[in-house]
């Protein structure tokens, strides 16, 4: 069924005008009690069902994804609110295409294509809406996984017949990150430079007024809103420069990752592309602790390819929502071939999630972890220690930076 997520500061009258069949009131430990009570009193005047989730309400937010919580939410939606569950991603796709047509009109639009599910689904929606008015720009910032840049160009030019421009800006991005170690600064530099490259390419295309990008709802939440703290600025939200020359088109902005994947299926994307693990816009730059260098990028690409290869060999790739390596900025003493080494610590991360708002670490069989660790230390000479991250979100985030 269709839902919208709104801050409690939204005018109650505006919420009532939408004629909701039910309301979920979500709070957290930082919510001011008086604010929560005021909103609750006002929405109860609507005489529609209200479900409370979070601190001091009917049940805790961390229980939403476990069977008890799922049953509670289903009962609220189907029994209490008497909803039918007939809204689907096909309906969403048709409306999104119509909205894009109306917003863009006869103007040219460019789309930042990264190769990830979010940006590809965005590009396909825009292409169906305005066809040849769209030009996709793949900015290769040099932070992609092994062989990924070549795969993006090959796949989307030939399979989907998209008008795609490939810009190799790897040296440019790497130069801007020289000496930068703070995660938020990395993200903002990358976000700003993305727009600068787009602006340069758009001038070559001539008078592109719109920029389409695959922003999804968790990006918006983590980047901060009027009522939420900034956890980390996503390059396509908090990292955007204020003076950019484009009007944004973000058809997926209110969707979660599982919904985006369903839209992808509706648009004809093959399963192996739809089910590909999420990859952050800033890429490997935020999976390298400390300064990003070419040497570190090469190490991480090599390690990540081994990790994913072993996960696939053990038949686990589709059981895991996201898996990746993190190259720490820590070196430790080790032994290789009877020689002392002083090499990097590599972190392994694998999580399961529905919407990226919460996540649990994946319980690998011990023999699988052992095989992964052995291959990494045998085949990547710059690594002499491997650790596995068993932190859930919250309190951790999925990415380390």
VOTIVO-169023 format. One record per residue (C-alpha): residue in three letters; residue number from 1; y, x negated, z negated. Coordinates in steps of 0.2 Angstrom, whole numbers, plus 5000, padded with zeros to 4 digits. Example, Ala and Ser with C-alpha at 12.3 -4.5 7.8 and 13.67 -1.06 7.14 Angstrom:
2
+-----+-----+------+------+------+
|  aa |   i |   c2 |   c1 |   c3 |
+-----+-----+------+------+------+
| ALA |   1 | 4978 | 4938 | 4961 |
| SER |   2 | 4995 | 4932 | 4964 |
+-----+-----+------+------+------+
END
This chain:
401
+-----+-----+------+------+------+
|  aa |   i |   c2 |   c1 |   c3 |
+-----+-----+------+------+------+
| UNK |   1 | 5000 | 5000 | 5000 |
| UNK |   2 | 5018 | 4995 | 5003 |
| UNK |   3 | 5028 | 4987 | 4989 |
| UNK |   4 | 5044 | 4978 | 4986 |
| UNK |   5 | 5049 | 4965 | 4973 |
| UNK |   6 | 5066 | 4967 | 4966 |
| UNK |   7 | 5076 | 4959 | 4952 |
| UNK |   8 | 5080 | 4969 | 4936 |
| UNK |   9 | 5098 | 4967 | 4940 |
| UNK |  10 | 5096 | 4978 | 4956 |
| UNK |  11 | 5106 | 4994 | 4954 |
| UNK |  12 | 5094 | 5008 | 4947 |
| UNK |  13 | 5102 | 5020 | 4959 |
| UNK |  14 | 5097 | 5009 | 4974 |
| UNK |  15 | 5079 | 5008 | 4967 |
| UNK |  16 | 5079 | 5027 | 4965 |
| UNK |  17 | 5085 | 5030 | 4983 |
| UNK |  18 | 5069 | 5021 | 4989 |
| UNK |  19 | 5059 | 5036 | 4981 |
| UNK |  20 | 5045 | 5025 | 4974 |
| UNK |  21 | 5029 | 5033 | 4969 |
| UNK |  22 | 5027 | 5020 | 4955 |
| UNK |  23 | 5035 | 5005 | 4947 |
| UNK |  24 | 5027 | 4989 | 4940 |
| UNK |  25 | 5039 | 4981 | 4927 |
| UNK |  26 | 5035 | 4963 | 4925 |
| UNK |  27 | 5043 | 4952 | 4911 |
| UNK |  28 | 5040 | 4934 | 4905 |
| UNK |  29 | 5043 | 4926 | 4888 |
| UNK |  30 | 5061 | 4921 | 4893 |
| UNK |  31 | 5066 | 4939 | 4897 |
| UNK |  32 | 5079 | 4946 | 4885 |
| UNK |  33 | 5071 | 4960 | 4876 |
| UNK |  34 | 5087 | 4971 | 4876 |
| UNK |  35 | 5088 | 4969 | 4895 |
| UNK |  36 | 5070 | 4974 | 4897 |
| UNK |  37 | 5072 | 4989 | 4886 |
| UNK |  38 | 5087 | 4995 | 4895 |
| UNK |  39 | 5078 | 4994 | 4912 |
| UNK |  40 | 5063 | 5003 | 4905 |
| UNK |  41 | 5074 | 5017 | 4898 |
| UNK |  42 | 5083 | 5020 | 4914 |
| UNK |  43 | 5067 | 5020 | 4926 |
| UNK |  44 | 5058 | 5032 | 4914 |
| UNK |  45 | 5071 | 5044 | 4919 |
| UNK |  46 | 5064 | 5044 | 4936 |
| UNK |  47 | 5048 | 5053 | 4929 |
| UNK |  48 | 5036 | 5042 | 4939 |
| UNK |  49 | 5022 | 5031 | 4932 |
| UNK |  50 | 5027 | 5014 | 4925 |
| UNK |  51 | 5015 | 4999 | 4923 |
| UNK |  52 | 5021 | 4985 | 4912 |
| UNK |  53 | 5014 | 4967 | 4915 |
| UNK |  54 | 5019 | 4952 | 4905 |
| UNK |  55 | 5026 | 4947 | 4888 |
| UNK |  56 | 5024 | 4962 | 4876 |
| UNK |  57 | 5019 | 4975 | 4889 |
| UNK |  58 | 5002 | 4983 | 4893 |
| UNK |  59 | 4993 | 4967 | 4898 |
| UNK |  60 | 4997 | 4949 | 4901 |
| UNK |  61 | 5002 | 4942 | 4918 |
| UNK |  62 | 4988 | 4929 | 4918 |
| UNK |  63 | 4975 | 4943 | 4918 |
| UNK |  64 | 4981 | 4951 | 4934 |
| UNK |  65 | 4969 | 4941 | 4945 |
| UNK |  66 | 4954 | 4943 | 4934 |
| UNK |  67 | 4942 | 4958 | 4935 |
| UNK |  68 | 4950 | 4967 | 4920 |
| UNK |  69 | 4967 | 4965 | 4927 |
| UNK |  70 | 4962 | 4970 | 4945 |
| UNK |  71 | 4954 | 4986 | 4938 |
| UNK |  72 | 4969 | 4990 | 4928 |
| UNK |  73 | 4981 | 4988 | 4943 |
| UNK |  74 | 4969 | 4998 | 4955 |
| UNK |  75 | 4968 | 5012 | 4942 |
| UNK |  76 | 4987 | 5013 | 4941 |
| UNK |  77 | 4989 | 5013 | 4960 |
| UNK |  78 | 4975 | 5025 | 4965 |
| UNK |  79 | 4973 | 5036 | 4950 |
| UNK |  80 | 4989 | 5037 | 4941 |
| UNK |  81 | 5001 | 5035 | 4956 |
| UNK |  82 | 4989 | 5044 | 4968 |
| UNK |  83 | 4992 | 5032 | 4982 |
| UNK |  84 | 4981 | 5031 | 4997 |
| UNK |  85 | 4981 | 5013 | 5002 |
| UNK |  86 | 4985 | 5016 | 5021 |
| UNK |  87 | 4998 | 5003 | 5024 |
| UNK |  88 | 4992 | 4988 | 5033 |
| UNK |  89 | 4997 | 4972 | 5041 |
| UNK |  90 | 4996 | 4980 | 5058 |
| UNK |  91 | 5010 | 4992 | 5053 |
| UNK |  92 | 5019 | 4977 | 5046 |
| UNK |  93 | 5018 | 4967 | 5062 |
| UNK |  94 | 5024 | 4981 | 5073 |
| UNK |  95 | 5039 | 4984 | 5062 |
| UNK |  96 | 5043 | 4966 | 5061 |
| UNK |  97 | 5043 | 4964 | 5080 |
| UNK |  98 | 5054 | 4979 | 5081 |
| UNK |  99 | 5066 | 4972 | 5068 |
| UNK | 100 | 5067 | 4955 | 5077 |
| UNK | 101 | 5071 | 4963 | 5093 |
| UNK | 102 | 5085 | 4973 | 5085 |
| UNK | 103 | 5092 | 4957 | 5075 |
| UNK | 104 | 5091 | 4945 | 5089 |
| UNK | 105 | 5096 | 4956 | 5104 |
| UNK | 106 | 5099 | 4946 | 5120 |
| UNK | 107 | 5102 | 4930 | 5111 |
| UNK | 108 | 5092 | 4914 | 5111 |
| UNK | 109 | 5082 | 4909 | 5096 |
| UNK | 110 | 5073 | 4894 | 5090 |
| UNK | 111 | 5059 | 4892 | 5079 |
| UNK | 112 | 5054 | 4878 | 5068 |
| UNK | 113 | 5035 | 4876 | 5071 |
| UNK | 114 | 5026 | 4865 | 5059 |
| UNK | 115 | 5008 | 4870 | 5064 |
| UNK | 116 | 5005 | 4879 | 5047 |
| UNK | 117 | 5000 | 4897 | 5047 |
| UNK | 118 | 5017 | 4903 | 5041 |
| UNK | 119 | 5027 | 4895 | 5055 |
| UNK | 120 | 5014 | 4900 | 5068 |
| UNK | 121 | 5013 | 4918 | 5063 |
| UNK | 122 | 5032 | 4918 | 5063 |
| UNK | 123 | 5033 | 4911 | 5081 |
| UNK | 124 | 5020 | 4923 | 5088 |
| UNK | 125 | 5030 | 4938 | 5080 |
| UNK | 126 | 5046 | 4932 | 5088 |
| UNK | 127 | 5038 | 4928 | 5105 |
| UNK | 128 | 5031 | 4946 | 5105 |
| UNK | 129 | 5048 | 4952 | 5101 |
| UNK | 130 | 5059 | 4942 | 5113 |
| UNK | 131 | 5048 | 4932 | 5124 |
| UNK | 132 | 5057 | 4919 | 5134 |
| UNK | 133 | 5072 | 4919 | 5123 |
| UNK | 134 | 5062 | 4909 | 5110 |
| UNK | 135 | 5061 | 4890 | 5110 |
| UNK | 136 | 5049 | 4882 | 5097 |
| UNK | 137 | 5054 | 4865 | 5091 |
| UNK | 138 | 5041 | 4855 | 5082 |
| UNK | 139 | 5051 | 4842 | 5072 |
| UNK | 140 | 5038 | 4828 | 5069 |
| UNK | 141 | 5045 | 4821 | 5053 |
| UNK | 142 | 5031 | 4808 | 5051 |
| UNK | 143 | 5024 | 4816 | 5036 |
| UNK | 144 | 5009 | 4826 | 5044 |
| UNK | 145 | 4991 | 4823 | 5041 |
| UNK | 146 | 4980 | 4812 | 5052 |
| UNK | 147 | 4981 | 4818 | 5070 |
| UNK | 148 | 4990 | 4834 | 5066 |
| UNK | 149 | 5006 | 4831 | 5076 |
| UNK | 150 | 4995 | 4829 | 5092 |
| UNK | 151 | 4985 | 4844 | 5088 |
| UNK | 152 | 5000 | 4855 | 5085 |
| UNK | 153 | 5007 | 4850 | 5103 |
| UNK | 154 | 4991 | 4853 | 5111 |
| UNK | 155 | 4986 | 4869 | 5103 |
| UNK | 156 | 5002 | 4879 | 5104 |
| UNK | 157 | 5008 | 4874 | 5121 |
| UNK | 158 | 4991 | 4878 | 5129 |
| UNK | 159 | 4983 | 4891 | 5119 |
| UNK | 160 | 4998 | 4902 | 5115 |
| UNK | 161 | 5009 | 4897 | 5130 |
| UNK | 162 | 5024 | 4894 | 5118 |
| UNK | 163 | 5039 | 4885 | 5125 |
| UNK | 164 | 5038 | 4870 | 5113 |
| UNK | 165 | 5049 | 4855 | 5112 |
| UNK | 166 | 5041 | 4840 | 5102 |
| UNK | 167 | 5054 | 4829 | 5093 |
| UNK | 168 | 5048 | 4813 | 5086 |
| UNK | 169 | 5060 | 4810 | 5071 |
| UNK | 170 | 5048 | 4800 | 5060 |
| UNK | 171 | 5059 | 4784 | 5059 |
| UNK | 172 | 5074 | 4795 | 5056 |
| UNK | 173 | 5067 | 4804 | 5041 |
| UNK | 174 | 5058 | 4789 | 5034 |
| UNK | 175 | 5075 | 4780 | 5034 |
| UNK | 176 | 5084 | 4794 | 5025 |
| UNK | 177 | 5071 | 4793 | 5011 |
| UNK | 178 | 5072 | 4775 | 5008 |
| UNK | 179 | 5074 | 4771 | 4989 |
| UNK | 180 | 5073 | 4790 | 4985 |
| UNK | 181 | 5060 | 4794 | 4971 |
| UNK | 182 | 5066 | 4811 | 4964 |
| UNK | 183 | 5056 | 4826 | 4970 |
| UNK | 184 | 5070 | 4838 | 4972 |
| UNK | 185 | 5081 | 4825 | 4981 |
| UNK | 186 | 5067 | 4822 | 4993 |
| UNK | 187 | 5065 | 4840 | 4997 |
| UNK | 188 | 5084 | 4843 | 5000 |
| UNK | 189 | 5085 | 4828 | 5011 |
| UNK | 190 | 5071 | 4834 | 5022 |
| UNK | 191 | 5077 | 4852 | 5022 |
| UNK | 192 | 5095 | 4846 | 5027 |
| UNK | 193 | 5089 | 4834 | 5041 |
| UNK | 194 | 5077 | 4848 | 5048 |
| UNK | 195 | 5093 | 4858 | 5051 |
| UNK | 196 | 5102 | 4844 | 5058 |
| UNK | 197 | 5088 | 4840 | 5071 |
| UNK | 198 | 5087 | 4859 | 5075 |
| UNK | 199 | 5106 | 4859 | 5078 |
| UNK | 200 | 5105 | 4844 | 5090 |
| UNK | 201 | 5091 | 4852 | 5100 |
| UNK | 202 | 5099 | 4869 | 5100 |
| UNK | 203 | 5114 | 4861 | 5108 |
| UNK | 204 | 5103 | 4854 | 5122 |
| UNK | 205 | 5095 | 4872 | 5124 |
| UNK | 206 | 5113 | 4880 | 5124 |
| UNK | 207 | 5120 | 4893 | 5113 |
| UNK | 208 | 5105 | 4897 | 5101 |
| UNK | 209 | 5112 | 4908 | 5088 |
| UNK | 210 | 5096 | 4911 | 5078 |
| UNK | 211 | 5083 | 4901 | 5068 |
| UNK | 212 | 5066 | 4908 | 5064 |
| UNK | 213 | 5056 | 4900 | 5050 |
| UNK | 214 | 5040 | 4904 | 5041 |
| UNK | 215 | 5048 | 4907 | 5023 |
| UNK | 216 | 5036 | 4917 | 5013 |
| UNK | 217 | 5039 | 4925 | 4996 |
| UNK | 218 | 5032 | 4912 | 4984 |
| UNK | 219 | 5044 | 4900 | 4993 |
| UNK | 220 | 5059 | 4911 | 4988 |
| UNK | 221 | 5053 | 4913 | 4970 |
| UNK | 222 | 5050 | 4895 | 4967 |
| UNK | 223 | 5067 | 4890 | 4975 |
| UNK | 224 | 5076 | 4901 | 4962 |
| UNK | 225 | 5084 | 4918 | 4963 |
| UNK | 226 | 5097 | 4927 | 4953 |
| UNK | 227 | 5084 | 4931 | 4939 |
| UNK | 228 | 5071 | 4916 | 4941 |
| UNK | 229 | 5073 | 4898 | 4937 |
| UNK | 230 | 5072 | 4885 | 4951 |
| UNK | 231 | 5054 | 4877 | 4950 |
| UNK | 232 | 5056 | 4867 | 4966 |
| UNK | 233 | 5067 | 4869 | 4981 |
| UNK | 234 | 5057 | 4873 | 4996 |
| UNK | 235 | 5064 | 4864 | 5012 |
| UNK | 236 | 5066 | 4881 | 5020 |
| UNK | 237 | 5075 | 4889 | 5006 |
| UNK | 238 | 5084 | 4879 | 4993 |
| UNK | 239 | 5084 | 4864 | 5004 |
| UNK | 240 | 5095 | 4872 | 5018 |
| UNK | 241 | 5113 | 4865 | 5020 |
| UNK | 242 | 5127 | 4878 | 5017 |
| UNK | 243 | 5136 | 4874 | 5034 |
| UNK | 244 | 5121 | 4876 | 5046 |
| UNK | 245 | 5126 | 4885 | 5063 |
| UNK | 246 | 5111 | 4897 | 5063 |
| UNK | 247 | 5108 | 4915 | 5057 |
| UNK | 248 | 5090 | 4915 | 5049 |
| UNK | 249 | 5076 | 4926 | 5055 |
| UNK | 250 | 5063 | 4926 | 5042 |
| UNK | 251 | 5050 | 4940 | 5046 |
| UNK | 252 | 5037 | 4934 | 5032 |
| UNK | 253 | 5050 | 4932 | 5018 |
| UNK | 254 | 5042 | 4946 | 5008 |
| UNK | 255 | 5024 | 4942 | 5011 |
| UNK | 256 | 5011 | 4932 | 5001 |
| UNK | 257 | 5000 | 4920 | 5009 |
| UNK | 258 | 4985 | 4931 | 5010 |
| UNK | 259 | 4995 | 4944 | 5019 |
| UNK | 260 | 5002 | 4931 | 5032 |
| UNK | 261 | 4984 | 4927 | 5036 |
| UNK | 262 | 4980 | 4945 | 5039 |
| UNK | 263 | 4995 | 4946 | 5051 |
| UNK | 264 | 4988 | 4931 | 5060 |
| UNK | 265 | 4972 | 4939 | 5063 |
| UNK | 266 | 4981 | 4955 | 5070 |
| UNK | 267 | 4990 | 4943 | 5082 |
| UNK | 268 | 4974 | 4935 | 5088 |
| UNK | 269 | 4974 | 4919 | 5079 |
| UNK | 270 | 4957 | 4911 | 5078 |
| UNK | 271 | 4949 | 4911 | 5061 |
| UNK | 272 | 4949 | 4892 | 5059 |
| UNK | 273 | 4968 | 4892 | 5061 |
| UNK | 274 | 4971 | 4907 | 5050 |
| UNK | 275 | 4960 | 4900 | 5036 |
| UNK | 276 | 4967 | 4882 | 5037 |
| UNK | 277 | 4973 | 4876 | 5020 |
| UNK | 278 | 4992 | 4878 | 5016 |
| UNK | 279 | 5002 | 4863 | 5020 |
| UNK | 280 | 5020 | 4860 | 5013 |
| UNK | 281 | 5035 | 4859 | 5024 |
| UNK | 282 | 5040 | 4842 | 5018 |
| UNK | 283 | 5022 | 4836 | 5021 |
| UNK | 284 | 5015 | 4820 | 5013 |
| UNK | 285 | 5032 | 4815 | 5007 |
| UNK | 286 | 5030 | 4826 | 4992 |
| UNK | 287 | 5012 | 4820 | 4990 |
| UNK | 288 | 5017 | 4802 | 4987 |
| UNK | 289 | 5024 | 4799 | 4970 |
| UNK | 290 | 5040 | 4788 | 4970 |
| UNK | 291 | 5047 | 4781 | 4986 |
| UNK | 292 | 5039 | 4786 | 5003 |
| UNK | 293 | 5035 | 4771 | 5014 |
| UNK | 294 | 5025 | 4769 | 5030 |
| UNK | 295 | 5012 | 4759 | 5020 |
| UNK | 296 | 5009 | 4773 | 5008 |
| UNK | 297 | 5009 | 4786 | 5021 |
| UNK | 298 | 4995 | 4777 | 5030 |
| UNK | 299 | 4985 | 4775 | 5014 |
| UNK | 300 | 4987 | 4794 | 5010 |
| UNK | 301 | 4983 | 4800 | 5028 |
| UNK | 302 | 4967 | 4789 | 5027 |
| UNK | 303 | 4962 | 4796 | 5010 |
| UNK | 304 | 4966 | 4814 | 5014 |
| UNK | 305 | 4955 | 4814 | 5030 |
| UNK | 306 | 4940 | 4807 | 5020 |
| UNK | 307 | 4943 | 4820 | 5006 |
| UNK | 308 | 4944 | 4835 | 5018 |
| UNK | 309 | 4929 | 4828 | 5029 |
| UNK | 310 | 4918 | 4828 | 5013 |
| UNK | 311 | 4923 | 4845 | 5008 |
| UNK | 312 | 4919 | 4852 | 5025 |
| UNK | 313 | 4902 | 4842 | 5025 |
| UNK | 314 | 4897 | 4851 | 5009 |
| UNK | 315 | 4902 | 4868 | 5016 |
| UNK | 316 | 4916 | 4871 | 5003 |
| UNK | 317 | 4931 | 4871 | 5014 |
| UNK | 318 | 4932 | 4890 | 5016 |
| UNK | 319 | 4928 | 4892 | 4997 |
| UNK | 320 | 4944 | 4883 | 4992 |
| UNK | 321 | 4961 | 4889 | 4995 |
| UNK | 322 | 4970 | 4872 | 4996 |
| UNK | 323 | 4964 | 4854 | 4994 |
| UNK | 324 | 4973 | 4838 | 4996 |
| UNK | 325 | 4976 | 4821 | 4989 |
| UNK | 326 | 4991 | 4814 | 4980 |
| UNK | 327 | 4995 | 4795 | 4980 |
| UNK | 328 | 5002 | 4791 | 4963 |
| UNK | 329 | 5015 | 4777 | 4960 |
| UNK | 330 | 5003 | 4769 | 4947 |
| UNK | 331 | 4992 | 4754 | 4950 |
| UNK | 332 | 4977 | 4749 | 4940 |
| UNK | 333 | 4966 | 4734 | 4938 |
| UNK | 334 | 4949 | 4736 | 4946 |
| UNK | 335 | 4935 | 4726 | 4954 |
| UNK | 336 | 4929 | 4725 | 4972 |
| UNK | 337 | 4917 | 4713 | 4978 |
| UNK | 338 | 4918 | 4703 | 4962 |
| UNK | 339 | 4936 | 4701 | 4965 |
| UNK | 340 | 4950 | 4708 | 4954 |
| UNK | 341 | 4961 | 4721 | 4962 |
| UNK | 342 | 4977 | 4729 | 4957 |
| UNK | 343 | 4978 | 4745 | 4968 |
| UNK | 344 | 4984 | 4763 | 4968 |
| UNK | 345 | 4977 | 4778 | 4958 |
| UNK | 346 | 4973 | 4793 | 4969 |
| UNK | 347 | 4974 | 4811 | 4963 |
| UNK | 348 | 4963 | 4824 | 4970 |
| UNK | 349 | 4968 | 4842 | 4969 |
| UNK | 350 | 4958 | 4858 | 4974 |
| UNK | 351 | 4963 | 4876 | 4969 |
| UNK | 352 | 4960 | 4894 | 4972 |
| UNK | 353 | 4973 | 4907 | 4973 |
| UNK | 354 | 4977 | 4924 | 4980 |
| UNK | 355 | 4996 | 4922 | 4983 |
| UNK | 356 | 5001 | 4905 | 4977 |
| UNK | 357 | 5010 | 4912 | 4962 |
| UNK | 358 | 4995 | 4907 | 4951 |
| UNK | 359 | 4981 | 4896 | 4954 |
| UNK | 360 | 4965 | 4889 | 4946 |
| UNK | 361 | 4957 | 4872 | 4949 |
| UNK | 362 | 4941 | 4872 | 4959 |
| UNK | 363 | 4925 | 4867 | 4949 |
| UNK | 364 | 4917 | 4855 | 4961 |
| UNK | 365 | 4899 | 4850 | 4958 |
| UNK | 366 | 4898 | 4833 | 4950 |
| UNK | 367 | 4888 | 4825 | 4964 |
| UNK | 368 | 4901 | 4831 | 4977 |
| UNK | 369 | 4915 | 4823 | 4967 |
| UNK | 370 | 4905 | 4807 | 4965 |
| UNK | 371 | 4902 | 4807 | 4984 |
| UNK | 372 | 4920 | 4809 | 4988 |
| UNK | 373 | 4926 | 4796 | 4975 |
| UNK | 374 | 4913 | 4783 | 4981 |
| UNK | 375 | 4919 | 4786 | 5000 |
| UNK | 376 | 4937 | 4784 | 4995 |
| UNK | 377 | 4935 | 4768 | 4985 |
| UNK | 378 | 4923 | 4761 | 4998 |
| UNK | 379 | 4934 | 4765 | 5014 |
| UNK | 380 | 4952 | 4764 | 5007 |
| UNK | 381 | 4955 | 4746 | 5001 |
| UNK | 382 | 4972 | 4751 | 4993 |
| UNK | 383 | 4964 | 4763 | 4981 |
| UNK | 384 | 4953 | 4757 | 4966 |
| UNK | 385 | 4953 | 4773 | 4955 |
| UNK | 386 | 4951 | 4792 | 4958 |
| UNK | 387 | 4956 | 4806 | 4946 |
| UNK | 388 | 4953 | 4825 | 4948 |
| UNK | 389 | 4967 | 4836 | 4943 |
| UNK | 390 | 4960 | 4851 | 4932 |
| UNK | 391 | 4977 | 4859 | 4929 |
| UNK | 392 | 4980 | 4878 | 4933 |
| UNK | 393 | 4996 | 4886 | 4938 |
| UNK | 394 | 5005 | 4889 | 4927 |
| UNK | 395 | 5009 | 4878 | 4918 |
| UNK | 396 | 5007 | 4866 | 4932 |
| UNK | 397 | 5012 | 4869 | 4950 |
| UNK | 398 | 5000 | 4867 | 4965 |
| UNK | 399 | 5009 | 4853 | 4972 |
| UNK | 400 | 5013 | 4838 | 4961 |
| UNK | 401 | 5031 | 4837 | 4967 |
+-----+-----+------+------+------+
END
